[in-house]
Every structure is written in C-alpha cells, then in structure tokens.
Amino acid sequence: MADYDLAIIGGGLNGVSVARDAAGRGLRVILLEQGDLGGAASCATPRLIHGDLAALERRAFWRVREAMAERDTWRRIAPHLVRPIRFVIPAHSDERPPWLLRLGLLLYDRLAPQGGLPASATIDVTHHPIGNALKRPFGTAFEYSDGLVDDSRLVVANAVDAAERGAAIHTGARCVRADRLETWRLVVIDRGHRRVITARSLANASGAWAGSVAETVLRMPPPRAVVTKMSQIIVRRLFETDNVYVFQNHDRRLIFASPYQRDFTLIGTVAKMFRGDPAAVSMDADEITYLCDAANRYFRERVDPSDVIRSVSGANMVTGPAGKRDGAMAFDARRGRAPLLTIFGGDVTTSRLRAERAVSRLTPFYPMSPRWTADAALPGGDFASAQFETEVERGRERWKFLTEHQALRLVSAYGSRLDVVLGDARDRADLGPAFGPELTGAEVRYLMIHEWARFPDDILWRRSKLGLTMGPADREALAAFMATAA
C-alpha cells in the first residue's frame, strides 16, 4: 500500500489549494516545497480579487462571471484576508472614451452575482476626495467594486487548513527523483535527510519550475508553455483614500495603484517574458521606469525610480495569448501508470476553483467526499465580512494594550484565531521580546510552530510585510531569537 494517495510538488497557491481540497475530501496528502510556502510567484501578485475588467475587451464574459462568483466566495470564506474595496478609473482623453468605460462597467455589474458588492458609479473628481491625488485635467472617473487580498497569507491559510485536515506539509523538502509505475516512488531530500515515499498519484504544482521538474525529476516532456515575469513597485503612500486607482496607460494596459501596509502604495503590474532561474527573478530598470511613468500620467506627486522602496517580482508558467491568465491543468492516466496532474499559472481569484477541478479529476481513482471548499471558512475566517471591524474592536477589548493599528494588522492576518497568537497576555511584556513596534516573541513562536516559518525573511516578507519598516538591529535580534527557538 502506498504511503499517500496524493503527493504534491510545490507549495505555492496552486499546490496548497490542491492539498487543502484533497485532504478535505479524505485523501492522504503530502506536499513537498523546496523553499518556503508561497516563496515565489504566489507572494508577488497584484493582490487583486477581481473579475478582471480587462477581460471584457477580450469578450471573455464567462471567465469574468466565473471570477466574480469566486470573488464573492473569497469574501465569505476568508473575510480577514480579502477586503472589498472601491476601484477608480480616471477618464483620460487619450485613452478609452468615457462612454466605453461606462458601458463596460455596466456590463461588469450585470455579470456580477446578485446581492453582492455595490454597483459602479460615475464621480466628479473635482469635488471628491478621490481627486485630491490626481492631476487637475481629470474631472470624471468611474468607480466599481472588487477586492484586495493578502496573497502570501492566503497561501499559508490554505496550508494550515490542509494540515488540520490531515495533510503532511513539508517545507525545505526537494523531490529529486520520481519513478512512475502503478504507484509513484519519490526520492526526497527533506531538510538534509534523504527519504523515499510512495504515492498513488502525483501533482506537479511547482509553478515556474514545472518544466524543469517534468524534465529532470519526472523525466518526461515539459508542458508546452512559456515563463513570464510579473513585477510591481512599492513607494511611499501617494494618496489618503482607501481606494485602488486604475490607470489606463498609453499601451492600453491597466496599471493599479493600491494602498499597501498603511504607509505605502503598490503600483503594478508589468509583465514580460522571462528566461533564467526563477529563484533569481528580479525587476529591470526599464520596468521600474515604465511603472513610474504610468503613475506620473495621473498622480500629482511625482514618482521617480529613486523613490522605489522595494520591487516585487515573480515568475510563473502560462499558456495561451498574452493577457490570458486562466492557468493550465493537464491530467495523464494510463493503464499501469499512476495518475499525474500538472497545474500551473492562473490568478489568485480563481485558485480555489482551479484546485477543486484538479482534484475532481482523481474521482475515478479514489472514493472521496463531494466538493466542499466553497462553503468552508479558511482558518480565522469564521465571521461575516461585514463584521471585520467588530473583530478588530473585540481584539482591542480583550488585549487592551494593542493600538488600533496593531489590532488591525493582527486581525487582518489571523482573524478569529488571534487568541492562539496572543493567548492570555495581559500586557505587552507577556508577549516576550519585541522586534520593533509590531512583532513580538509570541507571534514569532506561533509562526514557527503553526505556519512553518524557519527564517527571518519567512516572517518579514511572507507571513507579514514588516520587513518594510523593521530596522537592522531588530532584524538581527529576530534572527538570533529564531535560531534559539528552533
């Protein structure tokens, strides 16, 4: 008998979503991630949960409708990680005419599920706070509803749920060989130790590494796809409202400028073909200039490359024409050969649905329970989206030493599971050493024990974004604390 029903290579959003879905249906699952969960493209997304307004121009109406239904699903099952927000498109005289934008948004409203987020509207930015950050020629803008997500925490939440449903999650574990017979025999280097495991089926969810895993580990032809790089920049906060600005650039691409970690603005995305090691992906100077120029067409406050605090890049495999981001899935099952599932690409919004469909391909091979993830809250998300502010206030009432910003950050990360992080602490000192004004020893221990954090960067850039504000001395203290705790 095989050790597992399903082995998954890759701990990005696709991999952990498949692990969660399969474990919840009763399969014995093991996930192998060579680095950290969500350590590549999954933590370098535009952070959007949306119907993809640009897809309307490609007449991908069914895709938009499907994505908008998923948008509402995320709001139900992860209200701490996915926040509804109003997007604003200023009308630019050199780009799409205002009547076309308005028509597109009316169609966008029609495709959305009934009873969801507020409909689109036309606003006069000369008499609205949204216009304060914009250059004066812009008088009209169009507003519509979509959502923002903490992408890296979404990855971890899926992994936590998968583990609580029985999945074995291994980080720092690299599969170096896979032999395919009636079952899969995998040779794994797990944190320096060699082990052999067997599985009745295998999922290659290694993202930008899917091709090299196919060739070198599985020893079969790689998927017919290309690798693209998507990049964003982070600058100081450019506007006071909580909206996301959507800018039409001269090449007809839509550029998003969204609030980021209270004091910053995330601007993106620029995409281009990529060749090289996905682990060494980085943003080029011309890409940074492109995004700065796009922002400078609209914002009153100028953004120069020297103002960029951090750039974020990730590579992934894609198929189809440029602009299509639906992801790809292939299933191979032959007589006498264990099933192989290959899944890569796609955006955050449809990741749950993509995993659900992938696991459903295995139903002829296993007895499993029905589809379930659309109705089950992710860890910490067992409250209504409208109750988010109530959760923050509840946190401040129980842990009275928390500031409003600290409570907001913690609830946004852990939701209703904040008590597991802070416990019965009565004051700040009960949480152990402090690493800057935000991070405490109690939170670090939680992340190491429950969320597979091993190194400071796992915490500073993926479990949180506190690396943006933490100084060198606190970073060194954090590294020393984690080494001792480990």
C-alpha positions, 0 to 999 in steps of 0.5 A, spaced: 500 500 500 502 506 498 504 511 503 499 517 500 494 517 495 496 524 493 503 527 493 504 534 491 510 538 488 510 545 490 507 549 495 505 555 492 497 557 491 496 552 486 499 546 490 496 548 497 489 549 494 490 542 491 492 539 498 487 543 502 481 540 497 484 533 497 485 532 504 478 535 505 475 530 501 479 524 505 485 523 501 492 522 504 496 528 502 503 530 502 506 536 499 513 537 498 516 545 497 523 546 496 523 553 499 518 556 503 510 556 502 508 561 497 516 563 496 515 565 489 510 567 484 504 566 489 507 572 494 508 577 488 501 578 485 497 584 484 493 582 490 487 583 486 480 579 487 477 581 481 473 579 475 478 582 471 475 588 467 480 587 462 477 581 460 471 584 457 475 587 451 477 580 450 469 578 450 471 573 455 464 574 459 464 567 462 471 567 465 469 574 468 462 571 471 466 565 473 471 570 477 466 574 480 462 568 483 469 566 486 470 573 488 464 573 492 466 566 495 473 569 497 469 574 501 465 569 505 470 564 506 476 568 508 473 575 510 480 577 514 484 576 508 480 579 502 477 586 503 472 589 498 474 595 496 472 601 491 476 601 484 477 608 480 478 609 473 480 616 471 477 618 464 483 620 460 482 623 453 487 619 450 485 613 452 478 609 452 472 614 451 468 615 457 462 612 454 466 605 453 468 605 460 461 606 462 458 601 458 463 596 460 462 597 467 455 596 466 456 590 463 461 588 469 455 589 474 450 585 470 455 579 470 456 580 477 452 575 482 446 578 485 446 581 492 453 582 492 458 588 492 455 595 490 454 597 483 459 602 479 458 609 479 460 615 475 464 621 480 466 628 479 473 628 481 473 635 482 469 635 488 471 628 491 476 626 495 478 621 490 481 627 486 485 630 491 491 625 488 490 626 481 492 631 476 487 637 475 485 635 467 481 629 470 474 631 472 470 624 471 472 617 473 468 611 474 468 607 480 466 599 481 467 594 486 472 588 487 477 586 492 484 586 495 487 580 498 493 578 502 496 573 497 502 570 501 497 569 507 492 566 503 497 561 501 499 559 508 491 559 510 490 554 505 496 550 508 494 550 515 487 548 513 490 542 509 494 540 515 488 540 520 485 536 515 490 531 515 495 533 510 503 532 511 506 539 509 513 539 508 517 545 507 525 545 505 523 538 502 526 537 494 523 531 490 529 529 486 527 523 483 520 520 481 519 513 478 512 512 475 509 505 475 502 503 478 504 507 484 509 513 484 516 512 488 519 519 490 526 520 492 526 526 497 531 530 500 527 533 506 531 538 510 538 534 509 535 527 510 534 523 504 527 519 504 523 515 499 515 515 499 510 512 495 504 515 492 498 513 488 498 519 484 502 525 483 501 533 482 506 537 479 504 544 482 511 547 482 509 553 478 515 556 474 519 550 475 514 545 472 518 544 466 524 543 469 521 538 474 517 534 468 524 534 465 529 532 470 525 529 476 519 526 472 523 525 466 518 526 461 516 532 456 515 539 459 508 542 458 508 546 452 508 553 455 512 559 456 515 563 463 513 570 464 515 575 469 510 579 473 513 585 477 510 591 481 513 597 485 512 599 492 513 607 494 511 611 499 503 612 500 501 617 494 494 618 496 489 618 503 483 614 500 482 607 501 481 606 494 485 602 488 486 607 482 486 604 475 490 607 470 489 606 463 496 607 460 498 609 453 499 601 451 492 600 453 494 596 459 491 597 466 496 599 471 493 599 479 495 603 484 493 600 491 494 602 498 499 597 501 501 596 509 498 603 511 504 607 509 505 605 502 502 604 495 503 598 490 503 600 483 503 594 478 503 590 474 508 589 468 509 583 465 514 580 460 517 574 458 522 571 462 528 566 461 533 564 467 532 561 474 526 563 477 529 563 484 533 569 481 527 573 478 528 580 479 525 587 476 529 591 470 530 598 470 526 599 464 520 596 468 521 600 474 521 606 469 515 604 465 511 603 472 513 610 474 511 613 468 504 610 468 503 613 475 506 620 473 500 620 467 495 621 473 498 622 480 500 629 482 506 627 486 511 625 482 514 618 482 521 617 480 525 610 480 529 613 486 523 613 490 522 605 489 522 602 496 522 595 494 520 591 487 516 585 487 517 580 482 515 573 480 515 568 475 510 563 473 508 558 467 502 560 462 499 558 456 495 561 451 495 569 448 498 574 452 493 577 457 490 570 458 491 568 465 486 562 466 492 557 468 493 550 465 491 543 468 493 537 464 491 530 467 495 523 464 492 516 466 494 510 463 493 503 464 499 501 469 501 508 470 499 512 476 495 518 475 499 525 474 496 532 474 500 538 472 497 545 474 500 551 473 499 559 472 492 562 473 490 568 478 489 568 485 481 569 484 480 563 481 485 558 485 480 555 489 476 553 483 482 551 479 484 546 485 477 543 486 477 541 478 484 538 479 482 534 484 475 532 481 479 529 476 482 523 481 474 521 482 475 515 478 481 513 482 479 514 489 472 514 493 472 521 496 467 526 499 463 531 494 466 538 493 466 542 499 471 548 499 466 553 497 462 553 503 468 552 508 471 558 512 479 558 511 482 558 518 480 565 522 475 566 517 469 564 521 465 571 521 461 575 516 465 580 512 461 585 514 463 584 521 471 585 520 471 591 524 467 588 530 473 583 530 478 588 530 474 592 536 473 585 540 481 584 539 482 591 542 477 589 548 480 583 550 488 585 549 487 592 551 494 594 550 494 593 542 493 600 538 488 600 533 493 599 528 496 593 531 489 590 532 488 591 525 494 588 522 493 582 527 486 581 525 487 582 518 492 576 518 489 571 523 482 573 524 478 569 529 484 565 531 488 571 534 487 568 541 492 562 539 497 568 537 496 572 543 493 567 548 492 570 555 497 576 555 495 581 559 500 586 557 505 587 552 511 584 556 507 577 556 508 577 549 516 576 550 521 580 546 519 585 541 522 586 534 520 593 533 513 596 534 509 590 531 512 583 532 513 580 538 516 573 541 509 570 541 507 571 534 514 569 532 513 562 536 506 561 533 509 562 526 514 557 527 510 552 530 503 553 526 505 556 519 512 553 518 516 559 518 524 557 519 527 564 517 527 571 518 525 573 511 519 567 512 516 572 517 518 579 514 516 578 507 511 572 507 507 571 513 507 579 514 510 585 510 514 588 516 520 587 513 518 594 510 519 598 516 523 593 521 530 596 522 537 592 522 538 591 529 531 588 530 532 584 524 538 581 527 535 580 534 529 576 530 534 572 527 538 570 533 531 569 537 529 564 531 535 560 531 534 559 539 527 557 538 528 552 533 
